[in-house]
């Protein structure tokens, strides 16, 4: 076990170094994106490439919260995604910082608890047996090879505290309050491999306010599966973030999908206001 953990730790160190190199390349992408958004006159501030379009091409019916049917679902509020100590910080850090993602997720937790809104966490964990998979796609390969979300086993919490798989410290009072439902772990990106949908159905919930990490990976996948399962889903756009890598800007890609697939798309300020509004 100690040899295996040392291997994981070495792989995590290599991944963090690799992430820094990727981040340098990603900064070029970010600069190009902002430059491309500048107006022709060049006298006005460049419009953010992440801004909502001035006019939508599709009608937007929206989602009106029904307190009897709604829940907050936060995906992967974990160190490996949201902390400078995490494996993914090199490619996620800029997006997390710009969106104020960490604080925004906490604002959603706080708002949900203030009105006793059911709250669910869909975490991502890998156990030693998971690393014997015979094939993986690029994203999966990175997670396995870097030791992301690694735990020592299904039946032990040894080494969990402050590891990449652990929740951010500021979220723990909300998550460990005895009311929040912590679903079984999903294994790749979507909730098809965990019990999130079952837990929601058993509470007669069919509206979801969705936030967490990462925008184009687990949030996009949770959104799609929940929509297919018959839920109304609103994504909180600044309570998530995406990687910037040579393959592309994950957050920008996710926003395009959210606008077309989600029932609605809110900012954290919008979400908090709607969540805490008196009926």
C-alpha positions in Angstrom: 0.0 0.0 0.0 2.8 2.5 0.9 4.5 1.8 -2.5 1.2 2.4 -4.3 0.7 5.7 -2.4 4.2 6.9 -3.2 3.5 6.1 -6.9 0.3 8.1 -6.7 2.1 11.0 -5.0 4.9 11.1 -7.6 2.3 11.0 -10.4 0.5 13.9 -8.7 3.7 15.9 -8.5 4.4 15.2 -12.2 0.8 16.2 -13.0 1.1 19.5 -11.2 4.3 20.3 -13.1 2.7 19.3 -16.3 -0.3 21.5 -15.4 1.9 24.5 -15.1 3.3 24.0 -18.6 -0.1 23.5 -20.0 -1.3 26.7 -18.2 1.4 28.6 -20.0 0.0 27.4 -23.3 -3.5 28.1 -22.1 -2.6 31.7 -21.3 -1.9 32.2 -25.0 -5.4 30.9 -25.8 -6.9 33.3 -23.3 -5.1 36.2 -24.8 -6.2 35.2 -28.3 -9.8 34.9 -27.1 -9.9 38.3 -25.5 -8.1 39.9 -28.5 -10.6 38.3 -30.8 -13.5 39.8 -28.9 -12.2 43.4 -29.2 -14.3 45.7 -31.3 -13.1 47.0 -34.6 -12.6 50.6 -33.4 -10.3 49.4 -30.6 -11.3 52.4 -28.5 -13.7 50.4 -26.2 -12.9 47.7 -23.7 -13.0 44.3 -25.2 -16.2 42.3 -24.6 -15.5 39.2 -22.6 -15.8 36.0 -24.8 -17.8 34.6 -21.9 -20.5 37.3 -22.0 -24.0 36.3 -22.9 -25.0 37.2 -26.5 -26.8 40.5 -27.0 -29.7 38.5 -28.6 -30.4 34.8 -28.3 -31.3 32.7 -31.3 -33.6 30.4 -29.2 -36.6 31.2 -27.0 -35.7 30.9 -23.3 -38.7 29.7 -21.2 -36.6 29.7 -18.0 -37.2 27.9 -14.8 -39.3 29.1 -11.9 -38.3 27.6 -8.6 -40.9 25.5 -6.8 -39.7 25.1 -3.2 -41.4 21.7 -2.9 -39.6 20.3 -6.0 -36.2 21.9 -6.1 -32.7 21.0 -4.9 -29.2 22.4 -5.1 -26.8 19.9 -6.6 -23.0 20.6 -6.3 -20.7 18.4 -8.3 -17.1 17.8 -7.2 -16.5 20.6 -4.7 -13.1 19.0 -4.1 -9.5 20.1 -3.6 -8.2 18.6 -6.9 -10.5 21.0 -8.8 -10.8 24.1 -6.7 -7.6 24.6 -4.8 -4.0 25.6 -5.7 -3.1 22.4 -4.0 -5.1 20.4 -6.5 -3.8 18.5 -9.6 -5.9 20.6 -12.0 -5.1 24.0 -10.7 -2.6 24.7 -13.5 -5.3 24.6 -16.1 -8.3 25.6 -14.0 -6.9 28.3 -11.7 -7.4 31.2 -14.0 -11.1 30.3 -14.7 -11.8 29.6 -11.0 -10.3 32.9 -10.0 -12.0 35.0 -12.7 -15.4 33.5 -11.9 -14.9 33.7 -8.1 -16.0 30.1 -8.2 -15.0 29.0 -4.7 -16.9 31.9 -3.0 -19.8 31.5 -5.4 -20.3 27.9 -4.6 -20.2 28.7 -0.9 -22.9 31.4 -1.5 -25.1 28.8 -3.0 -24.6 26.4 -0.1 -25.4 29.2 2.4 -28.5 30.2 0.5 -29.8 26.7 0.2 -29.3 26.1 4.0 -31.0 29.4 4.9 -34.2 28.2 3.3 -33.8 24.5 4.1 -33.5 23.6 0.4 -32.5 20.0 -0.1 -28.8 19.9 -1.0 -26.9 17.1 -2.8 -23.2 16.6 -3.5 -22.1 14.3 -6.3 -18.4 13.6 -5.6 -15.7 12.0 -7.7 -13.5 9.3 -6.1 -11.1 6.7 -7.4 -10.2 3.6 -5.3 -7.2 1.3 -6.0 -9.4 -1.2 -7.8 -10.4 1.5 -10.3 -6.9 1.8 -11.6 -7.0 -1.6 -13.2 -9.3 -0.4 -16.0 -8.1 -1.8 -19.4 -8.8 1.4 -21.4 -9.4 5.1 -20.9 -10.1 8.2 -22.9 -7.8 11.3 -22.6 -9.6 12.9 -19.6 -9.9 9.6 -17.8 -6.2 8.8 -18.4 -5.1 12.1 -16.9 -7.2 11.5 -13.8 -5.9 8.0 -13.3 -2.3 8.7 -14.0 -2.2 11.9 -11.9 -3.8 10.3 -8.8 -6.8 12.8 -9.0 -9.5 12.1 -6.4 -7.5 9.1 -5.1 -8.7 7.3 -2.0 -7.0 4.3 -0.2 -10.2 2.2 -0.4 -14.0 2.1 -0.2 -14.0 1.3 3.5 -11.4 3.6 4.9 -11.0 7.4 5.3 -7.3 7.0 6.0 -5.4 9.8 4.2 -8.6 11.4 3.0 -8.4 14.6 5.1 -6.8 17.4 3.0 -6.1 15.1 0.1 -7.1 16.0 -3.5 -10.3 14.0 -3.0 -11.4 15.9 0.1 -13.9 18.8 0.1 -12.7 22.3 0.5 -12.6 23.2 4.2 -15.0 26.1 3.9 -17.7 23.8 2.4 -17.5 21.2 5.2 -20.0 22.9 7.6 -22.6 22.8 4.8 -21.8 19.3 3.6 -21.4 17.6 7.0 -24.5 19.1 8.6 -26.3 15.8 8.7 -28.8 17.0 6.1 -26.8 17.2 2.8 -27.0 14.0 0.7 -23.5 12.9 -0.4 -24.2 10.6 -3.4 -22.0 7.6 -4.1 -19.0 8.6 -6.4 -19.4 9.0 -10.1 -16.4 7.5 -12.0 -16.0 9.5 -15.2 -18.1 12.6 -15.8 -21.8 12.0 -15.5 -24.1 10.7 -12.7 -25.0 7.5 -14.7 -22.6 5.6 -12.4 -23.7 6.9 -9.0 -27.0 7.2 -7.1 -27.7 10.9 -7.5 -30.8 10.4 -9.6 -32.2 7.8 -7.2 -31.6 10.1 -4.3 -33.4 13.0 -6.0 -36.3 10.8 -7.1 -36.8 9.5 -3.6 -37.2 13.0 -2.4 -39.7 13.8 -5.2 -37.4 16.4 -6.6 -37.5 17.2 -10.3 -35.9 20.7 -10.4 -32.1 21.1 -10.0 -29.9 24.1 -9.5 -26.6 22.8 -10.7 -23.1 24.1 -9.8 -19.6 22.8 -9.2 -16.8 21.4 -11.3 -15.7 21.3 -14.0 -17.8 23.2 -16.5 -17.3 21.2 -19.7 -16.8 17.9 -18.0 -18.8 16.8 -15.0 -21.2 19.7 -15.0 -22.0 19.4 -18.7 -22.4 15.6 -18.3 -24.6 15.9 -15.2 -26.7 18.5 -17.0 -27.3 16.3 -20.0 -28.2 13.2 -17.9 -30.5 15.0 -15.6 -32.3 16.6 -18.6 -32.6 13.2 -20.2 -34.1 11.9 -17.0 -36.8 14.5 -17.0 -35.5 17.1 -14.6 -35.6 20.8 -15.0 -32.1 22.1 -14.7 -30.6 25.5 -14.3 -26.8 25.9 -14.3 -25.2 28.6 -12.2 -22.6 29.9 -14.7 -20.1 31.6 -12.3 -20.3 28.8 -9.7 -18.2 26.6 -12.1 -15.1 27.0 -14.2 -13.3 25.2 -17.0 -9.8 24.2 -18.1 -7.8 26.2 -20.6 -5.6 23.8 -22.5 -4.2 23.6 -26.1 -7.2 21.6 -27.0 -9.5 24.5 -26.3 -11.2 26.6 -23.6 -13.4 24.3 -21.7 -15.5 27.0 -20.0 -16.3 28.7 -23.3 -17.4 25.3 -24.8 -19.6 24.6 -21.8 -21.4 27.9 -21.9 -22.5 27.2 -25.5 -24.0 23.9 -24.4 -25.6 25.4 -21.3 -27.4 28.0 -23.4 -28.9 25.4 -25.6 -29.5 22.5 -23.2 -30.3 23.9 -19.8 -33.7 25.2 -18.9 -32.0 28.3 -17.6 -28.6 29.9 -16.9 -28.1 32.1 -13.9 -25.4 34.0 -12.1 -24.8 33.3 -8.5 -26.4 36.6 -7.6 -29.5 35.6 -9.6 -29.6 32.2 -8.0 -29.3 33.4 -4.4 -32.0 36.0 -5.0 -34.4 33.4 -6.5 -33.5 30.7 -3.9 -34.1 32.9 -0.9 -37.2 34.8 -2.3 -40.3 34.6 -0.2 -43.1 32.7 -1.8 
